């Protein structure tokens, strides 16, 4: 009788342990790359068409802008149509004082009316924006708080855009610490991480002046960061960005097409990965 009681206790423990095991959590990590981030829209479109909606989206820089709009309820097509005719001077206000050449007034005016929710924790699809603390260089994962501020903090390119003040901290571009936010996805508990890498390819023969030297230096740092993060992902989607540039904010459709093509090519591998890990779309 005693042995039977122990057997039932063991069985109950096994069942409870199995019930407590969380289901595989599929995270989509959208990387930085300025205007090259329009490719994220094409990737999101393909995933939606296939019914592969992630459980969590993480964004760095432009990944936070595209991801934030999407997680707040806009469709990729809506985002693309709103971005038509965009350029750097339409999204930034030049200023001669402060901590950046451009401030965020125009961006706020354009993005605020589009957001169907105001806070990160209200997003229908969970979102984490990754930023960097300018004072100490720490990576910061923004999970709660004002959605628009979180998106802008993640995209505040140092020296170009004004940093965002967040709970007493000065936050800038998350690309300094997690260019493709795979590490942040792992820390958030994701068991399946699919990364979208839209980082700028290195310049080859186009280096003709000091600005090109600065650009190339940034791209080299970006490349090293991305290579470290790619190794932590289960799958990396890398759109072909040939012919596109990080400041070409008017190339919405070209970037979108590149994302669609890359996601379509990756679909068989992605579906196999999700099936292998036992992931199921949550209703």
N, C-alpha and C positions, 0 to 999 in steps of 0.2 A: 504493500500500500504506500509505504514511504517512497519507494522507487518510482511508483506511478506519479506521485505528487511532484517529485523532482523533474520527471519527464515533462509534465504539464508546465512547470515553471520555465524550463528551458525553451519549450515550444513558444510560450507566451513572450519570452524575451526576444527570440528570433523574429517573431511576427512584429513586435513593437519596434525592434531595430530596423526591420525592413520598411515599416510604415514611416519611420522618422527620416529615412534617406530621401533627400530632396531630388526631384526629377532633374535631368540634365538641363542646364540653363544656357540658352543660346544668346551670345552677345555679339553685336555688330560694332566694330571699332572703326570709326571714320576718321582718317588722318588729315593732317594739315597740308596745304599747298596753294593757298590763296585761290585765284580764279580756277585753278585746275580742279578745285573741289566740286565744280558742277558735275563732274563724273559721278559723284555720290548719288546724284538724282537718278541717273540711269541704272545704277546698282539697286537702289531702293525700288524703282519701278519693276525691275525683273523679279525681285523677291516677292513683291506684292502680287504680281501676276501668277506666281507659282504657289501662293499661299504660304510662304516661308517668312512670316512676320517674326522678327527676333523678340526675345523676352526683355532685352535691355539694349539700349543704344548708348555708346560713349563717343564723345566728339572732342577733337582737338582742333582749335583754330577754325578754319572754314568748315571742318567736320562738325563743330558745335553749332555753327550758324545753320547749315543744312539740316543737321540732326535735330536741332531745336525746333525749327519750323515744322519738320515732319512729325516729331513726337508731340508737338502741340496740336496737331490735327490737320495740317495742310497736306495735300497730296503732292507727290513729286512734280506732276504736271502744273499744279497751281504755283509751286515755288519757281519753276522754270519760267512761267509766263510773267511772274512778278519781276524776275531778274533781267528780262529783256531790256536792252538799251542801257544797261548799267555800265559805269566806268569808275575809276578810282576817285575822280573829282566829284562825282555825284554822291559818293558815299562818305566823303570826308570833308570837314571844314578846316581850312588852313588857319593855324594860329601861331603866333610868334612868342608866346609865353607858355609856361606849363611844361609837362613832361613828355610831350609828343608833338610832332609837326601837325597832326590832324586830331581833331576832337570828334565826338560821336553824335553830335546833334542831328545831322542829316540821317544817319543810320537809325537812330532812335525814332525819328519821325516816320521813316519808311517801314520799319519792322514792327513797332509797337501795335499798329492797327491790325496786323496780320495774326498776332498771337491770340489764340482762343482761350488760353489760360495765362495766368500771370506769374505762377511760381513753378519751380522745378517739380515739386512733389505733386502738383496737380496735373502733370502731363498724362494723357491717356496711355502712352507708351513710356515706360521709365527711361529717364535720360540722366547721364552724368557728364558734365562739362569739365574738361581737364585744363587747369591753368597753372601758372608758376608764380610763386611768391618772389617779388623782385628784391626784397630785403635779404632773404636767406637762400634763395634758389630752390626751395622745396616744391615738389609737385603737389598740387592741391586738387582734390576731387570734389567738385561742387555737386551736391545731391539735393540740397534744400535751399530755398531762398528765391530771390527775384530771378525769373527765367531770363529776361533780356540782359540783365547785368551779368549773369553767368555766361551767356553766349558771347558777349562782348569782351569779358575778361579773358576768355579762352583764346580770343582772336586778336588781342591787343599786341600787335607786332612792336617790340621795344624800339623806341625812338621815332617810330612812324605814327602810331596811335597812342592816345592818352591811356595810361593804365587805369584800371577800374579799382575804386576803393571798395573793399569787401570786408566788413567786420573789422575795420582798422588796419587791414593789410592792403598793400599795393599789388594787384595781380596783373600779370601780362601773359602773353602767348604761351599756351601749354606745349607748343612744339619745342620749347627749350628743354623740356624734361620728359615728354612722352609724345613724340611726333605722330606716331600711330598708337593710340592708347590701349595697347594690348596688355601691358603691365597693370594698368588701372583696371582693365576688365577682369584680370585674374584676381586682383585684390578685392574686387566687388563680388567675387564668388562664382563667376562664370566658369562652366566646365567645358563649354564649346565656344571658342573665340574665332570669329571670322573677321579679318582685317581688310580694310580697303586703303591701299597705299596710293596717294596722289601726289607724292613728293616730286619736286622738279628734278628732271634729269640734269646731270652735270653739263655745263657748257663745254664744247669741244674747241671749235676754232673761232667762236664769236667773241673772245676776250679781247677787246680793243681799247679799253679805257678804265679809269679807276672805279667807275660804277660797276662795270662787269667784274672787276676783281672782287669788289664787295659782295656782289651777287654770288659769284662762284664760291667765295669763302663760306657764305651762309649755306649754300647747297651742299658743300662738303660736310659741314657739321650736321646738317639735316640727314644726309645719306648715312652717316655713321650711326645716328640715333635710330633711324628706321631699320637698319640691318640688325641691330640688337633686338629690337622689338619683334621683327618678323619671325625670329627664331622661336618666340613664345606663342605664336599663333598656331591654330590647327589648320587654317587655310588663309592664304593671302590672295586677294584679288587685286591685280595691278593693271589698270587700264593703260592702253597705248596712248601716251600723251604727246607723241611726236607732232611738232608743228604748233603746239599750244604753249602759251607763256603764262606765268603766274599772275601777271598784271592785266591779262586780257579778259576783263570782266564782261566784255560784250560777246564773248564766244560761248554763250550758254548752250546752244544746241550741239556744237562740236564736242564739248565736254560731256554732255548728256549722252550722246551717241557712243563715245568712247567707253563710258561706264556700262551702258547696255551691252555692248559687244563683249566686254571683259566678263561681266556677270553671266551672260549666256554661255560663254565658253567654260566658266567655272561650275555651271549648274550640276553636271553629272557628278563631279567630285564633291560638291556641297551636299547634294541629296544623299550620296553614299555615306558621307561623314555623319549626317544627322540620323540616318537610319541605323548606322553602326552603334551610335551612342544612345539610341533609344529615345531620341527627342520627339516630342509630339507637340503640334501646334495647340496652344492654349486657347480655349474659346471664351 
